[in-house]
Amino acid sequence: MLSCSACATHLQVFLAVVDAGCSVSAAAEKLHVAQPAVSKTLADLDAHFGTVLFERLNRRLRLSEAGARLLVEARQLVDSFTLLDHGMRLGTDRLPLRVGATHTVGAVFLPRLLVRRDAGACPLEVQVFNTHQVERSILDSSLDVGVVEGSIVSADIRQQVVAQDEVIAVAAPGVNKTDVLIVREPGSGTRDAALAKFATPESRLWSVASSAAMVALAEAGQGVAVLSAQLVARELAAGTLVRFGRTGFRRTFRLVYHKDKFMDSRMDAFTRLCRARAEGR
């Protein structure tokens, strides 16, 4: 039977093998240990759990069903153990909080939120992705918390509404057809809803991962762009873009984090800040 500390170390090796494409040799090289040591660690885990975590097919390893089940929990356990270890040694408040945001949230919501933080608050590491990437990063524990506008699939992620947003279609003055519809890339929170609301059988889609590029393309008369009204407030006021049609749709910005995430002082402070923003305080 493995001790708690030994089990945490073994799980780190397990994750290294998975992240190396189920390659023991590649994991050993990354961990700077001998390959037999990694193989023994995996054998110890098999014995501890009474199952086989990797299967060998065509001379290659792949995760077994039991290994796939362990993978999700292992990331959370290793992340929590690392946080506990660092927090006890250094103090949790000195650790950076890893925050993920979608492109729209990162441009119109997060900056206004962060200026309200206390001067002595913990440091942050901010990453801006689309909704799918934020969800995946929370599930694999590479992010602590996120704020998104798109749909979250996993039942393991908790969600709290923190703001409202309106999505509209805009174009340069004089553009009156949607031959080209400029939308976000697959995985973005606005893409599917934008297609359902504004696409026509004749529409040619331009998938653009940058909101700034979408605005520039629309201003140049290259098509109709669908994005947050907050992102184009200046262009609408200046008249370089106009609202295309009268319809749009509303959506929410939501705070998201793993249901098993330990709510330490850093997480608690950030979630309270988001709730205060949602309540208009």
N, C-alpha and C positions, 0 to 999 in steps of 0.2 A: 504494500500500500504506500503510495507516494504521500509525502507531507505536503502541506499547503504551499510552502515556498518552492519545493521541488516541482510540484504540479504546475505552478505558474511558469517556472523556467522551461519545463517540458512543453507547455502549451506555446511558448514563444518559439521554440524550435519547430513545432508542428505548423505554426503560422508561416514561418520562414520557408518551409518546404512547399506549402500551398502557394505562397506568393512567388516562389521560384518556378512555378509551372509544374509542381509535383516532382521536382528534381532534387534528389538528395545531394548530389554533388554540387549543384549550384547553390543550394542552401548552405552547405558546409563552407563553401568559399566565401559566401556573404557573411557568415557568422565567424569566420576565421577559426574553424575547428576542423578536425579530421573527419572524413566521411563516415568511418565506422562509428564515431561518437554520435552522429546524427541518426544513423540506423539503429543504434542501441536505444536512443531516446524514444524513437518511434515504437520500438518493440516494448519498451517499458510502458508506454501509454496504452498499447494494445492489451498488455497484461493487466494494467490498472483498470481499464474499462471492460475487460472481458470481451473484446470484439476486435475486428480488423478495421483500421481507419483508412488504409490505402490498399487498393487491389492492383495486382500486376497483370496488365493485359497487353499482349504483343510487345513484351519486354519493356513496357512503360508503366509508371505508376499513375493511378487516378484515384480520386477520393471515392471511398465506398459510401453507401447510404448513411452509415453511422458517422463517417468522417464529415459528410456534408452537414449533418445535424450538429456535430461538435463545432464546426467552423464558426457558425453564427454566435454561439455562446462564448467560444474561446476568445473572440475579438473583444467582446464586452468585458470578460473576466480579466484578460491581460491589461486592457486599458484601465480598468478600475484598480487593479493591483499596482500598476505604474503610477497612477494618480495618488494612491494612498502612500506609496513609498516616497515619491517626491514631496508630497504634502507634509509628511512627517519629518522629512529631512530639512526641507527648505521653507515650509509654510505654504499652504494651498494658494493664498492670495498672490504669491509671487509667480505662480504658473500662468502661462498665457491661456486664455479661453479661445478655443478654435471655433470661429463663427463662419458659417456658410450663408451666402445670400445669392438669390437669383439676380440676373442682370438688372431687371427693373427695380427690384428691392434695393440693390446696391447703389442705384443711381438716385432714387427719389425718397426712400424711407430710411435706410440705414444711416446716411450722413446726419440727418436731422435727429435721429435717435441718439447717436453716439456723442453729439455735442452736449447732451444733457447728463453724461456720466460724471461721477465724482472724480475729482483730480487724483485721488488716491486709489482709484479702481484698478483691478488687475490688468496686465497687458493683454492685448488681443492679437490673434492671428486671423485675418479675414481672407476668405477665398470666395470668388464670385464665379458661379457656374449656372447651368440651367437646373430646373427642378429635379429632373431625373438624376443628375450627378450629385446634387445636394442630398437627396434621399439615399443614394448608394453610399455616400461618404459617412452619413450618420449610422447606417447599418453596419459598416465595417469599422466604425469608431475612429475614423480619421478626422471627423468633425465632432464637436461636442453639442452644438446647437445650430439651427438654421432658421432663416426666415424666407418663405417661398410664397409664390402665388399660384403655382400649378397643382395638379392633383397628386396626392401621395397615395401610393398603392399599398404599402406594407402596413399590416395591423400592429406591428411592433413599434410604430412611431406615433407619439402623441402630438396633437395639434391644438393650438389656441389662436383664435382670430385676434389680430393686433391692429389692423387698419383696413380701410376700404379703398378700392381703386376702380377707375373706369377705363375701359379700353375702347378706342375709337379708330376709325379709318380716316387718314389724312392724305392730301395730295396737293400738288402745286396749283395755284389758281388757274382755271381754264381746263383742267383735266376732268373729264366727265365720263370716262369708261374705266372698267377694271380689267383691261386686257392683261396687265401685269399686276399681280398681287404680291406685295413684298411682306413676307412673314418671317418669323423666327425659325431657327433650325429645329429639326426633330428632337424631342425631349424638353423643349421649352414649354412653360406653363401657358403661354398665350396661343401657341400654334393651332392646336386642334379646335379651340373655340373660335379663333379667327377664321379658320377655313369653313367651319359650320355656319358662321354668321355672314361672311362677306364673299366667299368664293362662288364663282359661277362656272358652268361647264366650259366656258370659253377662257377662263382665267389661266394665265401662265404663271406658275409660282416661282418666285425668287426666294430662296431660303438664305437668310442672312443672320449670322451669329452676333452681330454688333448693332445695338440700338442706334448709335451715332451714324453708322453707315446707312441704316434704314431711313433715317431722317434726311441725310444728304441725298440719297437716291430719290426720295419723294420730292425734295425741293428742286431737284434737277429735272423734274417732270418725267421720270422714268417709270412711274407706276404709283399705285395706291398702297400706302404702308399702314399696317395695323399694329398699334402699340399703345402704351399707357398715355392717357391725356396729360398726365403730369410731366411726361418726358418731352412733350411738344408745346408746353404752355407758352414759352417765349416765341417760338415760331408762329403760333396762332396769333399771338398779340401783335407780332411784327407784320403779319400778313404774308409771310413767305410760304406758309402752309395754310390750307383751309380744311375744315371738316368735310369729309366726303360722305354725303348723306346725313340723315339725322339720327340714325340708329347706332347703338353701341351695346356694350354689355358691362355689367358690374361684376367685380370679383373681390376676393379678400386676400390680404397678406396674412400669413399664418406662421406663428412660432412653432417650430418642430424640433423634437428631440426623442431619443430612444426611451421607451417605457422603462427600461432597466437602468437608465443612466443615473448615477449617484448625484443627487442634487446638493452639491457642495456650495460654499459661500459664493463662488464665482458664478455658477449657474443660477443660483437663487437671485443674486443681484441683477443679472441680465434679464431674467424672466420678469422680475418685478418692474424693471425699467420698461419692458415691452408692454406689460399690463397697464402701467401708468399712461403710456402713450395711447393705448387703446381706449382708456377711460377719459382721455383729454386732460390729464393732470400734468 
